[in-house]
Amino acid sequence: MALIEWSPAYSVKVKKFDDQHKKLVDLINQLHDAMKSGQGNTVIGNVLQSLVTYTGTHFADEIKLMQSHAYPDLAKHQAEHDKFVKQVVEFQNKFKDGSAMLTMTVLSFLKDWLVKHIQGEDKKYGPFLNGKGIV
């Protein structure tokens, strides 16, 4: 069973970002599946790198669109992204230097942050961008 099941409740009503959010959910589920099968620590490096890379792309796409449409909560949204990236890079560095292993704490952080961010901050930009003709 997946750690996170995509739900229409997570939709921000902007197809590009919904698709990117689904990819992030998939990456977290890959990590969870590997951990359940005892392979977590053999794949964590690759999955964390994918998360860092993909969140960077996704966050840049969101920010670029927000900037081009003068989204009023841009600075707050950017700060949320920066905090997340910092935490994931910290997890990645600890794994690389051998001081940390994949734990449910890491998975819970990733899941909770993503779900809360989508349902909180990201849901706010959906209607704003929809009002600008972005769907």
Residue pairs with C-beta under 8 A, 6 or more apart in sequence:
2 29
2 32
2 33
3 28
3 29
3 32
3 107
3 111
4 25
4 28
4 29
4 111
4 114
4 115
6 21
6 22
6 25
9 119
10 18
10 21
10 115
10 118
10 119
11 18
11 126
12 18
12 21
12 118
12 122
12 123
12 125
12 126
13 126
13 127
13 130
13 135
14 125
14 126
14 129
14 130
14 134
14 135
15 135
16 61
17 58
17 61
17 62
17 122
20 54
20 57
20 58
20 61
21 58
21 114
21 118
21 122
23 54
23 58
24 51
24 54
24 55
24 58
24 114
25 114
27 47
27 50
27 51
27 54
28 51
28 107
28 110
28 111
28 114
30 43
30 47
31 40
31 43
31 44
31 47
31 48
31 102
31 107
31 110
32 107
34 40
34 42
34 43
34 44
34 47
34 102
35 102
35 104
35 107
40 101
40 102
41 101
41 102
44 95
44 101
44 102
45 92
45 95
45 96
48 88
48 91
48 92
48 95
49 92
51 88
51 110
52 85
52 88
52 89
52 92
55 81
55 84
55 85
55 88
56 85
59 81
59 85
62 77
62 81
62 122
62 125
63 74
63 77
63 78
63 81
65 71
65 129
65 134
66 74
66 77
66 125
66 129
67 74
69 128
69 129
69 132
69 134
71 77
71 125
71 128
71 129
72 128
73 121
73 124
73 125
76 121
77 121
77 125
80 117
80 121
84 113
84 117
87 109
87 113
88 110
91 100
91 106
94 100
95 101
95 102
100 106
